[in-house]
Amino acid sequence: MIIDADCHNIVPDISCLMPYMDAHWQEYFSNSRFNGPIDASYPAGAETSFRPGTDQTAATTLADIQQNVIEPLNADIVILNCTYEVESLHNPDMAATCARAVNRWQAEHWLEQDGRLRGSIVVPSKVPAMAAAEIDYWGKHPGFSQVFLPVRSQHLYGTRNFWPVLEAAVRNDLTICIHYGGASGYPSTPTGWPSWHVEEYVGMAQVFQSQIINLIVEGVFAQFPSLKIVLAEGGWTWLPSLMWRLDKEWKGLRYEIPWVKTFPSDLIRQHMRLTLQPIDAPPNSEQLLQTLEQLGSDEMILFSSDYPHWHDPADLLLDGVTSEQKSKIMGLNAKAFYGF
């Protein structure tokens, strides 16, 4: 079994979504000439929007995914993450309208056209009650398998005000996918805005770490024992050292958080998974395999193409693992975690 846990479809322009909005919002967008939320993930002409040496761009049609991802991989399931940044909108009603339109567009043009596709529910995450309502609306649709949340957020996702979203995901048996990026209006570092893209790109790993720490210490896994989190496109080789430090500090400070009754590393292994790409790889495969071993589990990594992005070749890891481990990474881990 081959499951691609992170592949990207994009909204070509706002006109694609207009048929899925009511008359008020159609008129509003038309009269105001508003082009929709910030959409900086795949800028036209940028190298990051293409596969190297090809003309393959982020998928705007079902055929793009079928020809460039499903068929080359012979994939059984491909999970789509549409990075339509509704969180960049400050009008909550507009954000909710855009989120609903994106999800309707995904359902009709993608998920209901090819049974090998699964979708991620786009939600107006700045207003947790609205986000929870959107999850409940789509929760029983067989094509959606998870809720999409950008890792850069207005509030850390473990805080109490965000629990309605986590509760809605659990209620509908959906995974939460915390994905690279986001346009929350807040800087990506704790001490202000970076000057260059490379700073933000490298530093995004610390944003993922902040979310992990917060989810653990706020006690969300005690409150929601069946909650499942996938951390997508944020790397994973940094995780062992984070788990070691969390465990060490928990030993001395656990009186602060008595609801965390076991090692944080155990909670991470039980409730969290990470996508394969990008691999922040050490110089050779032997050291990379040591990092995999340091995770303490070969069930935590989910294969991902991250189409159309291209990172370090997955073979650096896959050629060194056992056949059983390779089968797990390529599909069985995702099958078990998502319950496909």
C-alpha positions in Angstrom: 0.0 0.0 0.0 1.2 3.5 -0.9 -0.3 6.5 0.8 0.9 10.0 0.0 0.1 12.0 3.2 0.9 15.5 1.9 0.0 16.6 -1.7 -1.2 20.1 -2.7 -4.1 21.3 -4.8 -4.6 25.0 -5.2 -7.5 27.3 -6.0 -6.6 28.9 -9.3 -8.5 32.1 -8.6 -11.6 33.4 -6.7 -13.9 32.8 -9.7 -13.7 29.1 -9.1 -15.3 29.6 -5.7 -18.0 32.1 -6.7 -20.6 29.3 -7.6 -20.2 28.0 -4.1 -21.1 31.3 -2.3 -24.6 32.8 -1.7 -25.7 35.8 -3.8 -24.6 38.4 -1.2 -21.0 37.2 -1.2 -20.9 36.8 -5.0 -22.0 40.4 -5.4 -19.6 41.6 -2.7 -16.6 39.9 -4.3 -17.6 41.0 -7.8 -18.2 44.6 -6.9 -15.2 45.0 -4.6 -12.9 43.2 -7.1 -11.5 41.4 -4.1 -9.3 38.5 -5.2 -9.6 36.4 -2.0 -7.2 35.6 0.8 -3.4 35.8 0.7 -2.1 32.9 -1.5 1.6 33.0 -1.3 2.4 29.3 -1.2 2.7 28.9 -5.0 3.5 32.3 -6.6 3.4 32.2 -10.4 6.9 31.7 -11.9 8.6 31.0 -8.6 10.9 28.0 -8.5 9.2 26.7 -5.4 6.0 26.4 -7.4 7.5 23.8 -9.9 9.0 20.4 -9.9 12.7 20.9 -10.9 13.3 20.2 -14.6 9.6 20.0 -15.4 6.6 22.2 -16.1 4.6 20.5 -13.3 3.1 23.1 -11.0 0.8 22.9 -8.0 -2.3 21.0 -9.1 -5.3 23.1 -10.2 -7.1 20.2 -11.8 -7.8 16.6 -10.9 -5.8 15.5 -14.0 -2.7 17.2 -12.6 -2.8 15.0 -9.5 -3.7 11.9 -11.5 -0.9 12.3 -14.0 1.9 13.7 -11.8 1.3 12.0 -8.4 -1.2 9.0 -8.4 0.0 7.3 -11.6 3.8 7.7 -11.1 3.6 6.5 -7.5 0.8 3.9 -8.2 -0.7 5.4 -5.0 -3.7 3.9 -3.3 -4.6 7.1 -1.4 -3.4 10.7 -1.8 -4.3 13.2 0.9 -4.8 16.8 -0.4 -3.8 19.8 1.6 -5.2 23.0 0.1 -3.3 25.9 1.6 -5.9 28.5 0.9 -5.1 31.0 3.6 -8.5 32.0 4.9 -6.8 32.8 8.3 -5.4 35.9 6.6 -8.9 37.4 6.4 -9.9 39.6 9.3 -13.6 39.5 8.6 -14.8 36.3 10.2 -17.9 36.0 8.0 -15.8 36.4 4.9 -13.3 33.8 6.2 -16.1 31.3 6.9 -17.6 31.9 3.5 -14.3 31.3 1.7 -13.6 28.2 3.8 -17.1 26.7 2.9 -16.6 27.5 -0.8 -13.2 25.9 -0.9 -14.5 22.8 0.8 -17.4 22.6 -1.6 -15.1 23.1 -4.6 -12.8 20.3 -3.2 -15.7 17.9 -2.7 -17.2 18.4 -6.1 -14.1 18.7 -8.3 -11.7 16.4 -6.5 -12.9 14.0 -3.9 -16.1 12.9 -5.5 -14.3 12.4 -8.9 -11.6 10.0 -7.7 -12.0 7.6 -4.8 -8.2 7.6 -4.2 -8.3 11.1 -3.0 -8.9 12.3 0.5 -9.3 16.0 1.5 -8.4 18.3 4.3 -11.2 20.6 5.6 -10.2 24.3 5.4 -11.5 26.2 8.4 -11.8 29.8 9.6 -9.4 29.1 12.4 -9.3 32.5 14.0 -12.9 31.9 15.3 -12.9 28.5 16.8 -16.7 28.2 17.0 -17.0 28.9 13.3 -14.1 26.4 12.6 -15.9 23.8 14.6 -19.1 24.4 12.7 -17.3 23.9 9.4 -15.9 20.6 10.7 -19.3 19.4 11.8 -20.7 20.3 8.4 -18.2 18.1 6.5 -17.4 15.6 9.2 -19.4 12.8 7.7 -18.4 13.3 4.1 -16.4 10.2 3.2 -13.8 12.2 1.2 -12.5 14.3 4.1 -10.0 12.6 6.4 -8.6 15.6 8.4 -8.8 19.2 9.4 -6.2 21.6 7.9 -4.5 24.0 10.4 -1.5 26.2 9.5 1.3 25.9 12.0 1.5 29.7 12.3 -1.6 30.6 14.3 -3.2 33.4 16.2 -3.2 31.2 19.3 -1.4 28.0 20.2 -3.6 25.1 19.3 -3.5 23.5 22.7 -5.0 26.6 24.5 -8.5 26.3 26.0 -10.1 28.7 23.6 -9.2 26.3 20.7 -10.6 23.2 22.3 -13.9 23.4 20.4 -12.0 22.7 17.2 -10.2 19.8 18.7 -13.4 18.5 20.1 -15.1 18.8 16.7 -12.3 16.8 15.1 -12.6 14.0 17.7 -16.4 14.1 17.4 -16.2 13.5 13.7 -13.3 11.0 13.9 -11.0 13.3 11.9 -7.3 13.8 12.2 -5.9 17.3 12.8 -3.2 18.2 10.2 -0.9 21.0 11.4 0.9 22.2 8.2 3.8 24.4 7.4 2.9 28.1 6.8 0.0 30.3 7.6 -0.8 34.0 7.5 -2.0 34.8 11.0 -0.7 38.3 11.1 1.8 37.4 13.7 5.6 37.0 13.2 7.0 33.6 12.8 9.6 34.1 15.6 9.0 34.9 19.3 11.0 38.2 19.0 9.7 39.8 15.8 9.6 39.6 12.1 12.5 38.0 10.1 14.0 39.9 7.2 14.5 37.1 4.7 12.6 34.0 3.5 15.5 31.7 4.5 15.1 32.8 8.1 11.4 32.0 8.1 11.9 28.7 6.3 14.6 27.4 8.6 12.8 28.8 11.7 9.5 27.2 10.9 10.7 24.1 12.8 10.6 26.1 16.1 7.0 27.0 15.4 6.1 23.3 15.1 8.0 22.7 18.3 6.0 25.4 20.1 2.7 23.8 19.0 3.9 20.3 20.2 4.9 21.6 23.6 1.7 23.5 24.0 -0.5 20.5 23.0 1.3 18.4 25.6 1.3 20.7 28.6 -2.2 22.1 28.1 -3.5 18.5 28.6 -5.4 18.1 25.3 -4.6 14.4 25.2 -6.0 13.9 28.6 -9.1 15.9 27.6 -9.3 14.2 24.2 -7.7 10.7 24.4 -8.5 9.8 20.8 -7.1 13.0 19.3 -4.7 12.4 16.4 -2.3 15.0 15.1 -0.2 14.9 11.8 2.6 17.4 11.5 3.1 18.1 7.8 6.0 19.6 5.9 7.9 20.7 9.0 10.7 18.2 9.0 11.2 15.6 11.7 14.9 15.1 12.5 14.6 17.7 15.2 12.0 15.8 17.1 14.2 13.4 19.2 16.0 16.2 20.9 12.7 18.0 21.7 11.3 14.8 23.2 14.4 14.3 25.4 14.2 17.9 26.7 10.5 17.7 27.3 10.9 14.4 29.2 13.7 15.9 31.3 11.9 19.1 32.2 8.7 17.2 32.9 10.4 15.2 35.5 11.3 18.3 37.5 8.2 20.5 36.7 5.4 18.0 36.4 3.8 19.4 39.6 2.7 22.3 37.3 0.8 20.1 34.9 -0.5 17.1 36.9 -2.8 16.1 34.0 0.3 15.0 32.1 0.7 11.6 33.8 3.2 10.0 31.5 6.4 11.0 29.6 5.7 13.6 27.0 7.6 11.5 24.5 5.1 8.7 25.0 2.2 11.0 24.3 3.9 12.2 21.1 4.5 8.7 19.9 0.9 7.8 20.6 -0.9 10.8 19.2 1.4 12.4 16.6 2.8 11.5 13.2 5.1 13.5 10.9 5.3 13.5 7.1 8.5 12.4 5.4 9.3 15.5 3.4 11.2 17.6 3.9 14.0 15.5 5.3 16.5 17.7 7.2 19.1 15.0 6.6 22.5 14.6 8.1 25.4 14.0 5.8 24.9 10.3 5.3 22.1 7.7 5.5 23.7 5.9 8.5 23.2 9.0 10.6 19.7 9.5 9.3 18.8 5.9 10.3 20.1 6.7 13.8 17.8 9.7 13.9 14.9 7.4 13.0 15.9 5.0 15.7 16.0 7.9 18.2 12.4 8.6 17.6 11.7 5.3 19.5 9.2 4.1 16.9 9.1 3.2 13.2 5.4 4.1 13.1 5.7 7.9 13.3 6.8 8.7 9.7 4.3 9.0 6.9 5.4 9.0 3.3 4.7 12.3 1.5 5.5 13.6 -2.0 4.8 17.2 -0.9 3.9 17.8 -4.6 4.8 20.1 -6.3 7.7 20.9 -3.9 10.9 18.9 -4.2 13.1 18.3 -1.2 15.9 15.8 -0.3 15.4 12.5 -2.0 13.4 10.1 0.1 15.7 7.3 -1.0 18.3 8.5 1.5 16.0 7.0 4.2 14.0 4.4 2.3 17.0 2.6 0.9 18.5 2.0 4.3 15.5 0.8 6.3 14.3 -2.8 6.4 11.5 -3.9 4.0 9.1 -4.0 6.9 10.0 -0.4 7.9 9.7 0.7 4.3 6.2 -0.8 4.0 5.2 1.0 7.2 6.5 4.4 6.0 5.1 4.1 2.5 1.6 3.4 3.6 0.9 1.1 6.6 1.6 3.8 9.1 -0.9 6.2 7.5 -3.4 3.4 7.0 -3.3 2.6 10.7 -3.3 6.2 12.0 -6.1 7.5 9.8 -8.1 4.3 10.0 -8.3 3.9 6.2 
